[in-house]
Structures are given as C-alpha cells and as structure tokens.
Amino acid sequence: MLNILYDPPWTRIGPYIVGMVTGYLVVKLNGCLPLSKCTVVLAWIVGSAFNLASLFGLYDRNISPFTAAIYVALSRTAWGIGLSWLVVACCTNNAGFINRILSFPGWVPLSRLTYCAYLLNPMLMNSV
C-alpha cells in the first residue's frame, strides 16, 4: 500500500508545482510585491487555515473512504500553498516577528541535521 500511495513521484506533483510557481514569483518580483494590508491579512488567514487543516484535519475523526481520498489528494498541495505564502511573506517583509524567528542563525546546524535525516530516511525505511 505504501508503494502505491506514498512512493510514486506523481503523488507530490501538486506541492512541486506550487513550489515552482512560488520560486518563480520570488525571483522575478525580487521582493517587490505590492500588497495591500487587506490582501496580506487574507493571505495569512488562508495560508494558516490550509496548514492547520493539513496538520489537524483528521484529528480524532472517523471519515468515509471518499473523504479520506479527498484529504490525501489535497492535503499536500494545501500544505504547499500555506508554506508558499510564508516564503512570499518573508521575502516581501510581511512576516514580522516570524521572519526574525525563521532567520535566526542558530537554526543552521539543526537544518543540516534534519536534511541529513531526510536523506537517510529512505534507506532506514527500506531496512526496517
């Protein structure tokens, strides 16, 4: 079952496309994205809602197989959209204290460690 729902690359095409579009916008606009205060607030609400729904959407729930299929199909893309807003907000100085937290230099060693764990994860999963 894991090799059908998790391993194929096309199961991640939605967040991949969201990331490519976000990267293109960040590079092309170079941090100069004119956004009104209302647009920024709305984007924070939508991005946060997508991330929270992806994380806690199934908490303590019994759902039908159809609802589970919709959740599995859309949750990764919704997570990508929420994270893409966070990236755009940080690049356009609309993130406030969150940008200061994420830019803290102390995160660098931890990020290298987690990237190493990410690279080693497939070997550990196959060995177990």
N, C-alpha and C positions, 0 to 999 in steps of 0.2 A: 504494500500500500504506500509506503514511504517513497518508493521509486516512481510511483505514478503521480502523487500529489506534491512532492517536495523537490525531487531531484531534477526534473526537466527544466531547461532554461526558459522555456516559454511561460512558465508559471510566474516568472518575475519580469515579464516584458512591460507591464504597466508602470511599476516604480522606476524601471530603467528609462522609459520614455519621459516620465515626469522629471527625473534627474537630468536627462539630456537637455530638456527644454529649460529647466532652471539654470543649468550651467551656461547655456547659450545666452539667456537673458542677463545673467550676472556679468558675463564677459562683454557682451555687446553694449549694455547700458552703463557699464563701468561705475556702478553705484549711483547713477543719476536717474533714478526712477521717481518722477514727480507723483506723489501720492497724497491725497487729502487725508485729513485726520479721520474722517468717517471711513474711508477705504482701509486705512491701517487698522482701525478698531474692528471692522468687519472681518478683515483677513485674519487677525489674531483670534477672533471668536471661531471662525470656520476651521482654521488650522488646528486650534486646540481641541475643538469638538471632534475632528477627524482622528487626531492622535488618541484622545481619551476613548473614543468609540472603538478604535482598533485594539487598545490595551484591555479595556474593561467591558467590551461589548457582550461577551459571553459569560461574564462572572455570575455564577450561581443561577444558570438558566438551563432549562430543558427546551431545546428548539427542534423544529422539524428538520428533516434532511434537506428540504428545499431552502430553508432559511440558512442552514449551515453552509450549503453550497454557495449561496449569495455572499455570505460573510467571508468565506475562503476566497472567493473570486475578487472581492472588492477591498478587503482589509489591507492588503499590501499596498495597493495603489492609494488608498486613503492615507495610510501612514506616510507614504512618499510625498503626498501633497502637503500634509502637515509639516513635515521636515523641510520641504522646499520653501514654504513660507518663512520658516525660521532662518534659513540661509539667506533668503532675499532680505528679510528684516535686518539681519546683522550686517549685510553688505550695504544697506541704504541708511544705516543709523536709525532704524525704527525699532530696535530691540531693547534699548535702555540698559538696565542692570543685567539682563540675560546675556547681552553681548559681553559685558565685563566678566561675568562668571565663565562663559564659554571660552574667553580669550585668556584666561588665567594660565600663565606658563607652567604651573605645577601639573597640568593635565598631560603634558607632553610624554613623560615616562609611562603614565598609565595608558595613553593611547597606543604607544608602541607595544606594550604588553598585551593589550586586547587585540591588536592587529595580529600579533604572533599567535594568540589563541585562535583567532579566526582562521588563520592559515593552517593550523594544525587540526582543527575540528574535523574535517572530512576523514583524515587518517584515524583519528580516535573513534569516530562513529563506525567506520568500517571494521576496525579491530574488535570493537565490542560486539 
